[in-house]
């Protein structure tokens, strides 16, 4: 059987199979892996399937073509994607509005899907071999999800880098409550500093090889593949319900979740428009408006997990859509400031009885800015990327009440914190790894 090859976006690395891309994380030339071609997925093969593991077996099969993980894909998705991701209608809305609820996993954020899939894949590739170091930069949710997924797996060490003072208290608790095979490093800088350190570590050949570095950020294709699955499932569910393709508004930071939706649409699933909802970090909206790609330092906002000034997955998007005009034909983007986030949480709770986290509120605000005819004439889905209980200091004063804490999150909140403070230098990170 022919193996599907994965190529670096920068074109200066040898092609690998999907196993090599998942185990390596970042390509040796600093690029991100993409398949040499998109597999063909026959939509009718998903007829009657509703569970995420069942949909994943069919939708992801071609991405593993000829790879040693292909015969194991069924057991990987059973273990990783046994989670709920319902697309629920907003009953009080006069328009066909839905919410894709991605916060039902163990750390109450969408990152659980990708982190669990990555851990199960690497379990089958790495167990019994030399210890792998999973190096992950996080702006809030990724680190907790990765820690939960890899906790107590003896073949893995997880090293989390997060920006000091720029994640919510409950996010920080989830980043630092593990111990054992999880090391938490609080970096004196921004998320972009954390992300830069991870990339610098990977391209340092000696460091990368000495510690067998791999990535669990959305630069790792093993994170993106399972995230396609919930968009596929959601789009099929909405089409069955409305007989129309669903359009999505997606809170966007490092663009991994958005890229997964773009991929799902490219495979032929019934997804209409894709609109990215950014906070005050306007790098992507400005690029689509001006045609000039200008990364910048990140700005701290209420939607802290989206505080990204140089999103990594733009490299994948630009590989798919090399010109800004091509990208404008596929995506739109808008920016929401903190005042609008607060207002949207207040107003939608009053009108719909729905409680948004600050990230989901960016999507809800962008939805409200659409022309009335657009909201009326097609089904829209807001990607709800985190549970509001992760942000009580923001949400509860706005709604005038408390947010019930999911039991999985409540357990983590009782554990002690363990972390180490570091300056944002590769020298400091190298010493911490040693």
Secondary structure, 3 states (H helix, E strand, C coil): CCCCCEEECCCCCCCECHHHHHHHCCCCCCCCEEECCCCCCCHHHHCCCCCHHHHHHHHCHHHHCCCCCHHHHHHHHHHHCCCCCCEEECCCCCCCEEEEECCCCCCCECHHHHHHHHHHHHHHHHCCCCCEEEEEEECCCHHHHHHHHHCCCCCEEEEEEEECCCCCHHHHHHHHCCCCCEEEEEEECCHHHHHHHHHHHHHCHHHHHHHCEEECCCCCHHHHHHHHHHHHHHHHHHHHHHCCCEEEEEECCCCHHHHHHHHHHHCCCCEEEEEEEECCCCHHHHHHHHCCCCCCCCCCCCCHHHCCCCCCCHHHHHHHCCCHHHHHCCCEEEECCHHHHHHHHHHHHHHHCCCCCHHHHHHHHHHHCCCHHHHHHCCEEEEECECHHHHHHHHHHHHCCCCCCCHHHHHHHCCCCCCEEEECCHHHHHHHHC
